[in-house]
């Protein structure tokens, strides 16, 4: 059973269980923490992907500079 196909019913069930476990006062704080964590993860992923692309561009431009100087 893959977790990618949870559906609306599964999400509602998870929300109800979280509400029972953590209570209504703690739930918004947990949501904010989860959102910040997800945002940091996405930023780090973008940085890794863009860093790889920038490294390739730098190495390509370095090669053409060396070739032009020869």
mmCIF file of the N, C-alpha and C atoms, coordinates in Angstrom:
data_MODEL
# 
_entry.id   MODEL 
# 
loop_
_atom_site.group_PDB 
_atom_site.id 
_atom_site.type_symbol 
_atom_site.label_atom_id 
_atom_site.label_alt_id 
_atom_site.label_comp_id 
_atom_site.label_asym_id 
_atom_site.label_entity_id 
_atom_site.label_seq_id 
_atom_site.pdbx_PDB_ins_code 
_atom_site.Cartn_x 
_atom_site.Cartn_y 
_atom_site.Cartn_z 
_atom_site.occupancy 
_atom_site.B_iso_or_equiv 
_atom_site.pdbx_formal_charge 
_atom_site.auth_seq_id 
_atom_site.auth_comp_id 
_atom_site.auth_asym_id 
_atom_site.auth_atom_id 
_atom_site.pdbx_PDB_model_num 
ATOM 1   N N  . UNK A 1 1  ? 0.842   -1.182 0.000   1.00 0.00 ? 1  UNK A N  1 
ATOM 2   C CA . UNK A 1 1  ? 0.000   0.000  0.000   1.00 0.00 ? 1  UNK A CA 1 
ATOM 3   C C  . UNK A 1 1  ? 0.884   1.242  0.000   1.00 0.00 ? 1  UNK A C  1 
ATOM 4   N N  . UNK A 1 2  ? 0.989   1.932  -1.111  1.00 0.00 ? 2  UNK A N  1 
ATOM 5   C CA . UNK A 1 2  ? 1.836   3.129  -1.154  1.00 0.00 ? 2  UNK A CA 1 
ATOM 6   C C  . UNK A 1 2  ? 1.194   4.290  -0.408  1.00 0.00 ? 2  UNK A C  1 
ATOM 7   N N  . UNK A 1 3  ? 2.028   5.133  0.178   1.00 0.00 ? 3  UNK A N  1 
ATOM 8   C CA . UNK A 1 3  ? 1.537   6.259  0.966   1.00 0.00 ? 3  UNK A CA 1 
ATOM 9   C C  . UNK A 1 3  ? 1.139   7.434  0.085   1.00 0.00 ? 3  UNK A C  1 
ATOM 10  N N  . UNK A 1 4  ? 1.461   7.412  -1.198  1.00 0.00 ? 4  UNK A N  1 
ATOM 11  C CA . UNK A 1 4  ? 1.133   8.501  -2.097  1.00 0.00 ? 4  UNK A CA 1 
ATOM 12  C C  . UNK A 1 4  ? -0.350  8.612  -2.374  1.00 0.00 ? 4  UNK A C  1 
ATOM 13  N N  . UNK A 1 5  ? -1.104  7.559  -2.166  1.00 0.00 ? 5  UNK A N  1 
ATOM 14  C CA . UNK A 1 5  ? -2.534  7.534  -2.470  1.00 0.00 ? 5  UNK A CA 1 
ATOM 15  C C  . UNK A 1 5  ? -3.357  7.479  -1.185  1.00 0.00 ? 5  UNK A C  1 
ATOM 16  N N  . UNK A 1 6  ? -3.165  8.440  -0.308  1.00 0.00 ? 6  UNK A N  1 
ATOM 17  C CA . UNK A 1 6  ? -3.889  8.435  0.966   1.00 0.00 ? 6  UNK A CA 1 
ATOM 18  C C  . UNK A 1 6  ? -5.348  8.807  0.745   1.00 0.00 ? 6  UNK A C  1 
ATOM 19  N N  . UNK A 1 7  ? -5.604  9.877  0.027   1.00 0.00 ? 7  UNK A N  1 
ATOM 20  C CA . UNK A 1 7  ? -6.973  10.314 -0.233  1.00 0.00 ? 7  UNK A CA 1 
ATOM 21  C C  . UNK A 1 7  ? -7.499  11.210 0.867   1.00 0.00 ? 7  UNK A C  1 
ATOM 22  N N  . UNK A 1 8  ? -8.688  11.740 0.630   1.00 0.00 ? 8  UNK A N  1 
ATOM 23  C CA . UNK A 1 8  ? -9.314  12.672 1.566   1.00 0.00 ? 8  UNK A CA 1 
ATOM 24  C C  . UNK A 1 8  ? -9.688  11.972 2.874   1.00 0.00 ? 8  UNK A C  1 
ATOM 25  N N  . UNK A 1 9  ? -10.241 10.806 2.777   1.00 0.00 ? 9  UNK A N  1 
ATOM 26  C CA . UNK A 1 9  ? -10.645 10.072 3.990   1.00 0.00 ? 9  UNK A CA 1 
ATOM 27  C C  . UNK A 1 9  ? -9.461  9.780  4.890   1.00 0.00 ? 9  UNK A C  1 
ATOM 28  N N  . UNK A 1 10 ? -8.344  9.387  4.316   1.00 0.00 ? 10 UNK A N  1 
ATOM 29  C CA . UNK A 1 10 ? -7.140  9.121  5.098   1.00 0.00 ? 10 UNK A CA 1 
ATOM 30  C C  . UNK A 1 10 ? -6.598  10.373 5.760   1.00 0.00 ? 10 UNK A C  1 
ATOM 31  N N  . UNK A 1 11 ? -6.634  11.504 5.030   1.00 0.00 ? 11 UNK A N  1 
ATOM 32  C CA . UNK A 1 11 ? -6.168  12.762 5.610   1.00 0.00 ? 11 UNK A CA 1 
ATOM 33  C C  . UNK A 1 11 ? -7.042  13.202 6.772   1.00 0.00 ? 11 UNK A C  1 
ATOM 34  N N  . UNK A 1 12 ? -8.351  13.027 6.644   1.00 0.00 ? 12 UNK A N  1 
ATOM 35  C CA . UNK A 1 12 ? -9.268  13.376 7.731   1.00 0.00 ? 12 UNK A CA 1 
ATOM 36  C C  . UNK A 1 12 ? -9.002  12.488 8.944   1.00 0.00 ? 12 UNK A C  1 
ATOM 37  N N  . UNK A 1 13 ? -8.764  11.226 8.713   1.00 0.00 ? 13 UNK A N  1 
ATOM 38  C CA . UNK A 1 13 ? -8.463  10.296 9.806   1.00 0.00 ? 13 UNK A CA 1 
ATOM 39  C C  . UNK A 1 13 ? -7.165  10.688 10.512  1.00 0.00 ? 13 UNK A C  1 
ATOM 40  N N  . UNK A 1 14 ? -6.150  11.029 9.765   1.00 0.00 ? 14 UNK A N  1 
ATOM 41  C CA . UNK A 1 14 ? -4.877  11.459 10.351  1.00 0.00 ? 14 UNK A CA 1 
ATOM 42  C C  . UNK A 1 14 ? -5.074  12.734 11.166  1.00 0.00 ? 14 UNK A C  1 
ATOM 43  N N  . UNK A 1 15 ? -5.841  13.680 10.643  1.00 0.00 ? 15 UNK A N  1 
ATOM 44  C CA . UNK A 1 15 ? -6.105  14.930 11.356  1.00 0.00 ? 15 UNK A CA 1 
ATOM 45  C C  . UNK A 1 15 ? -6.854  14.679 12.662  1.00 0.00 ? 15 UNK A C  1 
ATOM 46  N N  . UNK A 1 16 ? -7.834  13.802 12.641  1.00 0.00 ? 16 UNK A N  1 
ATOM 47  C CA . UNK A 1 16 ? -8.586  13.485 13.860  1.00 0.00 ? 16 UNK A CA 1 
ATOM 48  C C  . UNK A 1 16 ? -7.689  12.820 14.898  1.00 0.00 ? 16 UNK A C  1 
ATOM 49  N N  . UNK A 1 17 ? -6.848  11.898 14.460  1.00 0.00 ? 17 UNK A N  1 
ATOM 50  C CA . UNK A 1 17 ? -5.931  11.225 15.393  1.00 0.00 ? 17 UNK A CA 1 
ATOM 51  C C  . UNK A 1 17 ? -4.953  12.235 15.988  1.00 0.00 ? 17 UNK A C  1 
ATOM 52  N N  . UNK A 1 18 ? -4.413  13.145 15.137  1.00 0.00 ? 18 UNK A N  1 
ATOM 53  C CA . UNK A 1 18 ? -3.494  14.170 15.642  1.00 0.00 ? 18 UNK A CA 1 
ATOM 54  C C  . UNK A 1 18 ? -4.200  15.082 16.630  1.00 0.00 ? 18 UNK A C  1 
ATOM 55  N N  . UNK A 1 19 ? -5.451  15.416 16.362  1.00 0.00 ? 19 UNK A N  1 
ATOM 56  C CA . UNK A 1 19 ? -6.223  16.263 17.260  1.00 0.00 ? 19 UNK A CA 1 
ATOM 57  C C  . UNK A 1 19 ? -6.429  15.584 18.613  1.00 0.00 ? 19 UNK A C  1 
ATOM 58  N N  . UNK A 1 20 ? -6.696  14.291 18.595  1.00 0.00 ? 20 UNK A N  1 
ATOM 59  C CA . UNK A 1 20 ? -6.886  13.552 19.840  1.00 0.00 ? 20 UNK A CA 1 
ATOM 60  C C  . UNK A 1 20 ? -5.574  13.458 20.627  1.00 0.00 ? 20 UNK A C  1 
ATOM 61  N N  . UNK A 1 21 ? -4.478  13.185 19.930  1.00 0.00 ? 21 UNK A N  1 
ATOM 62  C CA . UNK A 1 21 ? -3.189  12.995 20.605  1.00 0.00 ? 21 UNK A CA 1 
ATOM 63  C C  . UNK A 1 21 ? -2.645  14.310 21.157  1.00 0.00 ? 21 UNK A C  1 
ATOM 64  N N  . UNK A 1 22 ? -2.622  15.359 20.332  1.00 0.00 ? 22 UNK A N  1 
ATOM 65  C CA . UNK A 1 22 ? -1.955  16.603 20.715  1.00 0.00 ? 22 UNK A CA 1 
ATOM 66  C C  . UNK A 1 22 ? -2.891  17.661 21.274  1.00 0.00 ? 22 UNK A C  1 
ATOM 67  N N  . UNK A 1 23 ? -4.155  17.575 20.994  1.00 0.00 ? 23 UNK A N  1 
ATOM 68  C CA . UNK A 1 23 ? -5.103  18.564 21.493  1.00 0.00 ? 23 UNK A CA 1 
ATOM 69  C C  . UNK A 1 23 ? -5.181  19.780 20.581  1.00 0.00 ? 23 UNK A C  1 
ATOM 70  N N  . UNK A 1 24 ? -6.264  20.526 20.699  1.00 0.00 ? 24 UNK A N  1 
ATOM 71  C CA . UNK A 1 24 ? -6.473  21.654 19.787  1.00 0.00 ? 24 UNK A CA 1 
ATOM 72  C C  . UNK A 1 24 ? -5.510  22.818 20.013  1.00 0.00 ? 24 UNK A C  1 
ATOM 73  N N  . UNK A 1 25 ? -4.946  22.956 21.206  1.00 0.00 ? 25 UNK A N  1 
ATOM 74  C CA . UNK A 1 25 ? -4.039  24.071 21.466  1.00 0.00 ? 25 UNK A CA 1 
ATOM 75  C C  . UNK A 1 25 ? -2.665  23.844 20.829  1.00 0.00 ? 25 UNK A C  1 
ATOM 76  N N  . UNK A 1 26 ? -2.242  22.623 20.756  1.00 0.00 ? 26 UNK A N  1 
ATOM 77  C CA . UNK A 1 26 ? -0.900  22.307 20.260  1.00 0.00 ? 26 UNK A CA 1 
ATOM 78  C C  . UNK A 1 26 ? -0.878  22.093 18.746  1.00 0.00 ? 26 UNK A C  1 
ATOM 79  N N  . UNK A 1 27 ? -2.015  21.837 18.135  1.00 0.00 ? 27 UNK A N  1 
ATOM 80  C CA . UNK A 1 27 ? -2.070  21.495 16.715  1.00 0.00 ? 27 UNK A CA 1 
ATOM 81  C C  . UNK A 1 27 ? -1.577  22.618 15.799  1.00 0.00 ? 27 UNK A C  1 
ATOM 82  N N  . UNK A 1 28 ? -1.949  23.887 15.995  1.00 0.00 ? 28 UNK A N  1 
ATOM 83  C CA . UNK A 1 28 ? -1.411  24.941 15.110  1.00 0.00 ? 28 UNK A CA 1 
ATOM 84  C C  . UNK A 1 28 ? 0.108   25.083 15.202  1.00 0.00 ? 28 UNK A C  1 
ATOM 85  N N  . UNK A 1 29 ? 0.632   24.915 16.397  1.00 0.00 ? 29 UNK A N  1 
ATOM 86  C CA . UNK A 1 29 ? 2.083   24.997 16.576  1.00 0.00 ? 29 UNK A CA 1 
ATOM 87  C C  . UNK A 1 29 ? 2.781   23.866 15.822  1.00 0.00 ? 29 UNK A C  1 
ATOM 88  N N  . UNK A 1 30 ? 2.218   22.682 15.881  1.00 0.00 ? 30 UNK A N  1 
ATOM 89  C CA . UNK A 1 30 ? 2.785   21.555 15.146  1.00 0.00 ? 30 UNK A CA 1 
ATOM 90  C C  . UNK A 1 30 ? 2.706   21.780 13.636  1.00 0.00 ? 30 UNK A C  1 
ATOM 91  N N  . UNK A 1 31 ? 1.608   22.354 13.181  1.00 0.00 ? 31 UNK A N  1 
ATOM 92  C CA . UNK A 1 31 ? 1.458   22.659 11.762  1.00 0.00 ? 31 UNK A CA 1 
ATOM 93  C C  . UNK A 1 31 ? 2.491   23.662 11.286  1.00 0.00 ? 31 UNK A C  1 
ATOM 94  N N  . UNK A 1 32 ? 2.738   24.695 12.082  1.00 0.00 ? 32 UNK A N  1 
ATOM 95  C CA . UNK A 1 32 ? 3.759   25.694 11.726  1.00 0.00 ? 32 UNK A CA 1 
ATOM 96  C C  . UNK A 1 32 ? 5.143   25.055 11.682  1.00 0.00 ? 32 UNK A C  1 
ATOM 97  N N  . UNK A 1 33 ? 5.437   24.224 12.663  1.00 0.00 ? 33 UNK A N  1 
ATOM 98  C CA . UNK A 1 33 ? 6.746   23.554 12.701  1.00 0.00 ? 33 UNK A CA 1 
ATOM 99  C C  . UNK A 1 33 ? 6.919   22.642 11.496  1.00 0.00 ? 33 UNK A C  1 
ATOM 100 N N  . UNK A 1 34 ? 5.861   21.932 11.140  1.00 0.00 ? 34 UNK A N  1 
ATOM 101 C CA . UNK A 1 34 ? 5.930   21.061 9.973   1.00 0.00 ? 34 UNK A CA 1 
ATOM 102 C C  . UNK A 1 34 ? 6.125   21.878 8.699   1.00 0.00 ? 34 UNK A C  1 
ATOM 103 N N  . UNK A 1 35 ? 5.430   23.001 8.595   1.00 0.00 ? 35 UNK A N  1 
ATOM 104 C CA . UNK A 1 35 ? 5.561   23.868 7.426   1.00 0.00 ? 35 UNK A CA 1 
ATOM 105 C C  . UNK A 1 35 ? 6.957   24.443 7.295   1.00 0.00 ? 35 UNK A C  1 
ATOM 106 N N  . UNK A 1 36 ? 7.535   24.890 8.416   1.00 0.00 ? 36 UNK A N  1 
ATOM 107 C CA . UNK A 1 36 ? 8.905   25.415 8.388   1.00 0.00 ? 36 UNK A CA 1 
ATOM 108 C C  . UNK A 1 36 ? 9.902   24.339 7.977   1.00 0.00 ? 36 UNK A C  1 
ATOM 109 N N  . UNK A 1 37 ? 9.717   23.138 8.521   1.00 0.00 ? 37 UNK A N  1 
ATOM 110 C CA . UNK A 1 37 ? 10.604  22.037 8.180   1.00 0.00 ? 37 UNK A CA 1 
ATOM 111 C C  . UNK A 1 37 ? 10.512  21.705 6.700   1.00 0.00 ? 37 UNK A C  1 
ATOM 112 N N  . UNK A 1 38 ? 9.294   21.660 6.189   1.00 0.00 ? 38 UNK A N  1 
ATOM 113 C CA . UNK A 1 38 ? 9.103   21.371 4.773   1.00 0.00 ? 38 UNK A CA 1 
ATOM 114 C C  . UNK A 1 38 ? 9.714   22.465 3.905   1.00 0.00 ? 38 UNK A C  1 
ATOM 115 N N  . UNK A 1 39 ? 9.566   23.716 4.309   1.00 0.00 ? 39 UNK A N  1 
ATOM 116 C CA . UNK A 1 39 ? 10.127  24.838 3.569   1.00 0.00 ? 39 UNK A CA 1 
ATOM 117 C C  . UNK A 1 39 ? 11.653  24.772 3.553   1.00 0.00 ? 39 UNK A C  1 
ATOM 118 N N  . UNK A 1 40 ? 12.273  24.447 4.687   1.00 0.00 ? 40 UNK A N  1 
ATOM 119 C CA . UNK A 1 40 ? 13.722  24.309 4.746   1.00 0.00 ? 40 UNK A CA 1 
ATOM 120 C C  . UNK A 1 40 ? 14.199  23.163 3.870   1.00 0.00 ? 40 UNK A C  1 
ATOM 121 N N  . UNK A 1 41 ? 13.467  22.067 3.872   1.00 0.00 ? 41 UNK A N  1 
ATOM 122 C CA . UNK A 1 41 ? 13.823  20.913 3.042   1.00 0.00 ? 41 UNK A CA 1 
ATOM 123 C C  . UNK A 1 41 ? 13.760  21.268 1.563   1.00 0.00 ? 41 UNK A C  1 
ATOM 124 N N  . UNK A 1 42 ? 12.691  21.969 1.165   1.00 0.00 ? 42 UNK A N  1 
ATOM 125 C CA . UNK A 1 42 ? 12.552  22.370 -0.230  1.00 0.00 ? 42 UNK A CA 1 
ATOM 126 C C  . UNK A 1 42 ? 13.659  23.331 -0.633  1.00 0.00 ? 42 UNK A C  1 
ATOM 127 N N  . UNK A 1 43 ? 14.007  24.268 0.267   1.00 0.00 ? 43 UNK A N  1 
ATOM 128 C CA . UNK A 1 43 ? 15.085  25.208 -0.020  1.00 0.00 ? 43 UNK A CA 1 
ATOM 129 C C  . UNK A 1 43 ? 16.430  24.507 -0.188  1.00 0.00 ? 43 UNK A C  1 
ATOM 130 N N  . UNK A 1 44 ? 16.700  23.549 0.682   1.00 0.00 ? 44 UNK A N  1 
ATOM 131 C CA . UNK A 1 44 ? 17.950  22.800 0.583   1.00 0.00 ? 44 UNK A CA 1 
ATOM 132 C C  . UNK A 1 44 ? 17.990  21.973 -0.698  1.00 0.00 ? 44 UNK A C  1 
ATOM 133 N N  . UNK A 1 45 ? 16.856  21.404 -1.071  1.00 0.00 ? 45 UNK A N  1 
ATOM 134 C CA . UNK A 1 45 ? 16.794  20.633 -2.311  1.00 0.00 ? 45 UNK A CA 1 
ATOM 135 C C  . UNK A 1 45 ? 17.048  21.524 -3.508  1.00 0.00 ? 45 UNK A C  1 
ATOM 136 N N  . UNK A 1 46 ? 16.411  22.699 -3.530  1.00 0.00 ? 46 UNK A N  1 
ATOM 137 C CA . UNK A 1 46 ? 16.651  23.637 -4.631  1.00 0.00 ? 46 UNK A CA 1 
ATOM 138 C C  . UNK A 1 46 ? 18.108  24.063 -4.684  1.00 0.00 ? 46 UNK A C  1 
ATOM 139 N N  . UNK A 1 47 ? 18.691  24.310 -3.515  1.00 0.00 ? 47 UNK A N  1 
ATOM 140 C CA . UNK A 1 47 ? 20.080  24.730 -3.448  1.00 0.00 ? 47 UNK A CA 1 
ATOM 141 C C  . UNK A 1 47 ? 21.004  23.650 -4.000  1.00 0.00 ? 47 UNK A C  1 
ATOM 142 N N  . UNK A 1 48 ? 20.726  22.396 -3.674  1.00 0.00 ? 48 UNK A N  1 
ATOM 143 C CA . UNK A 1 48 ? 21.539  21.305 -4.201  1.00 0.00 ? 48 UNK A CA 1 
ATOM 144 C C  . UNK A 1 48 ? 21.411  21.201 -5.715  1.00 0.00 ? 48 UNK A C  1 
ATOM 145 N N  . UNK A 1 49 ? 20.183  21.287 -6.213  1.00 0.00 ? 49 UNK A N  1 
ATOM 146 C CA . UNK A 1 49 ? 19.957  21.176 -7.654  1.00 0.00 ? 49 UNK A CA 1 
ATOM 147 C C  . UNK A 1 49 ? 20.584  22.358 -8.385  1.00 0.00 ? 49 UNK A C  1 
ATOM 148 N N  . UNK A 1 50 ? 20.360  23.573 -7.879  1.00 0.00 ? 50 UNK A N  1 
ATOM 149 C CA . UNK A 1 50 ? 20.921  24.761 -8.519  1.00 0.00 ? 50 UNK A CA 1 
ATOM 150 C C  . UNK A 1 50 ? 22.436  24.808 -8.365  1.00 0.00 ? 50 UNK A C  1 
ATOM 151 N N  . UNK A 1 51 ? 22.939  24.320 -7.260  1.00 0.00 ? 51 UNK A N  1 
ATOM 152 C CA . UNK A 1 51 ? 24.381  24.276 -7.051  1.00 0.00 ? 51 UNK A CA 1 
ATOM 153 C C  . UNK A 1 51 ? 25.056  23.370 -8.053  1.00 0.00 ? 51 UNK A C  1 
ATOM 154 N N  . UNK A 1 52 ? 24.440  22.227 -8.348  1.00 0.00 ? 52 UNK A N  1 
ATOM 155 C CA . UNK A 1 52 ? 24.980  21.321 -9.347  1.00 0.00 ? 52 UNK A CA 1 
ATOM 156 C C  . UNK A 1 52 ? 24.965  21.967 -10.726 1.00 0.00 ? 52 UNK A C  1 
ATOM 157 N N  . UNK A 1 53 ? 23.887  22.658 -11.044 1.00 0.00 ? 53 UNK A N  1 
ATOM 158 C CA . UNK A 1 53 ? 23.789  23.314 -12.343 1.00 0.00 ? 53 UNK A CA 1 
ATOM 159 C C  . UNK A 1 53 ? 24.814  24.446 -12.444 1.00 0.00 ? 53 UNK A C  1 
ATOM 160 N N  . UNK A 1 54 ? 25.006  25.209 -11.359 1.00 0.00 ? 54 UNK A N  1 
ATOM 161 C CA . UNK A 1 54 ? 25.991  26.290 -11.370 1.00 0.00 ? 54 UNK A CA 1 
ATOM 162 C C  . UNK A 1 54 ? 27.400  25.744 -11.477 1.00 0.00 ? 54 UNK A C  1 
ATOM 163 N N  . UNK A 1 55 ? 27.674  24.613 -10.809 1.00 0.00 ? 55 UNK A N  1 
ATOM 164 C CA . UNK A 1 55 ? 29.005  24.007 -10.911 1.00 0.00 ? 55 UNK A CA 1 
ATOM 165 C C  . UNK A 1 55 ? 29.300  23.582 -12.337 1.00 0.00 ? 55 UNK A C  1 
ATOM 166 N N  . UNK A 1 56 ? 28.294  23.024 -13.018 1.00 0.00 ? 56 UNK A N  1 
ATOM 167 C CA . UNK A 1 56 ? 28.476  22.621 -14.409 1.00 0.00 ? 56 UNK A CA 1 
ATOM 168 C C  . UNK A 1 56 ? 28.728  23.835 -15.292 1.00 0.00 ? 56 UNK A C  1 
ATOM 169 N N  . UNK A 1 57 ? 28.000  24.918 -15.062 1.00 0.00 ? 57 UNK A N  1 
ATOM 170 C CA . UNK A 1 57 ? 28.203  26.137 -15.852 1.00 0.00 ? 57 UNK A CA 1 
ATOM 171 C C  . UNK A 1 57 ? 29.598  26.700 -15.618 1.00 0.00 ? 57 UNK A C  1 
ATOM 172 N N  . UNK A 1 58 ? 30.041  26.704 -14.354 1.00 0.00 ? 58 UNK A N  1 
ATOM 173 C CA . UNK A 1 58 ? 31.364  27.235 -14.040 1.00 0.00 ? 58 UNK A CA 1 
ATOM 174 C C  . UNK A 1 58 ? 32.458  26.391 -14.690 1.00 0.00 ? 58 UNK A C  1 
ATOM 175 N N  . UNK A 1 59 ? 32.305  25.077 -14.641 1.00 0.00 ? 59 UNK A N  1 
ATOM 176 C CA . UNK A 1 59 ? 33.323  24.215 -15.235 1.00 0.00 ? 59 UNK A CA 1 
ATOM 177 C C  . UNK A 1 59 ? 33.320  24.356 -16.755 1.00 0.00 ? 59 UNK A C  1 
ATOM 178 N N  . UNK A 1 60 ? 32.146  24.520 -17.361 1.00 0.00 ? 60 UNK A N  1 
ATOM 179 C CA . UNK A 1 60 ? 32.069  24.727 -18.801 1.00 0.00 ? 60 UNK A CA 1 
ATOM 180 C C  . UNK A 1 60 ? 32.700  26.053 -19.197 1.00 0.00 ? 60 UNK A C  1 
ATOM 181 N N  . UNK A 1 61 ? 32.426  27.115 -18.433 1.00 0.00 ? 61 UNK A N  1 
ATOM 182 C CA . UNK A 1 61 ? 33.005  28.432 -18.761 1.00 0.00 ? 61 UNK A CA 1 
ATOM 183 C C  . UNK A 1 61 ? 34.505  28.422 -18.511 1.00 0.00 ? 61 UNK A C  1 
ATOM 184 N N  . UNK A 1 62 ? 34.981  27.681 -17.531 1.00 0.00 ? 62 UNK A N  1 
ATOM 185 C CA . UNK A 1 62 ? 36.414  27.579 -17.275 1.00 0.00 ? 62 UNK A CA 1 
ATOM 186 C C  . UNK A 1 62 ? 37.112  26.863 -18.432 1.00 0.00 ? 62 UNK A C  1 
ATOM 187 N N  . UNK A 1 63 ? 36.477  25.842 -18.958 1.00 0.00 ? 63 UNK A N  1 
ATOM 188 C CA . UNK A 1 63 ? 37.045  25.108 -20.078 1.00 0.00 ? 63 UNK A CA 1 
ATOM 189 C C  . UNK A 1 63 ? 37.145  26.002 -21.310 1.00 0.00 ? 63 UNK A C  1 
ATOM 190 N N  . UNK A 1 64 ? 36.081  26.764 -21.595 1.00 0.00 ? 64 UNK A N  1 
ATOM 191 C CA . UNK A 1 64 ? 36.115  27.629 -22.770 1.00 0.00 ? 64 UNK A CA 1 
ATOM 192 C C  . UNK A 1 64 ? 37.113  28.751 -22.572 1.00 0.00 ? 64 UNK A C  1 
ATOM 193 N N  . UNK A 1 65 ? 37.300  29.245 -21.363 1.00 0.00 ? 65 UNK A N  1 
ATOM 194 C CA . UNK A 1 65 ? 38.305  30.284 -21.114 1.00 0.00 ? 65 UNK A CA 1 
ATOM 195 C C  . UNK A 1 65 ? 39.707  29.752 -21.347 1.00 0.00 ? 65 UNK A C  1 
ATOM 196 N N  . UNK A 1 66 ? 39.957  28.533 -20.908 1.00 0.00 ? 66 UNK A N  1 
ATOM 197 C CA . UNK A 1 66 ? 41.272  27.918 -21.095 1.00 0.00 ? 66 UNK A CA 1 
ATOM 198 C C  . UNK A 1 66 ? 41.508  27.666 -22.574 1.00 0.00 ? 66 UNK A C  1 
ATOM 199 N N  . UNK A 1 67 ? 40.467  27.210 -23.288 1.00 0.00 ? 67 UNK A N  1 
ATOM 200 C CA . UNK A 1 67 ? 40.608  26.932 -24.714 1.00 0.00 ? 67 UNK A CA 1 
ATOM 201 C C  . UNK A 1 67 ? 40.849  28.212 -25.494 1.00 0.00 ? 67 UNK A C  1 
ATOM 202 N N  . UNK A 1 68 ? 40.220  29.303 -25.112 1.00 0.00 ? 68 UNK A N  1 
ATOM 203 C CA . UNK A 1 68 ? 40.384  30.584 -25.805 1.00 0.00 ? 68 UNK A CA 1 
ATOM 204 C C  . UNK A 1 68 ? 41.788  31.120 -25.559 1.00 0.00 ? 68 UNK A C  1 
ATOM 205 N N  . UNK A 1 69 ? 42.315  30.932 -24.347 1.00 0.00 ? 69 UNK A N  1 
ATOM 206 C CA . UNK A 1 69 ? 43.642  31.434 -24.012 1.00 0.00 ? 69 UNK A CA 1 
ATOM 207 C C  . UNK A 1 69 ? 44.741  30.676 -24.725 1.00 0.00 ? 69 UNK A C  1 
ATOM 208 N N  . UNK A 1 70 ? 44.491  29.447 -25.129 1.00 0.00 ? 70 UNK A N  1 
ATOM 209 C CA . UNK A 1 70 ? 45.518  28.638 -25.822 1.00 0.00 ? 70 UNK A CA 1 
ATOM 210 C C  . UNK A 1 70 ? 45.647  29.110 -27.188 1.00 0.00 ? 70 UNK A C  1 
# 
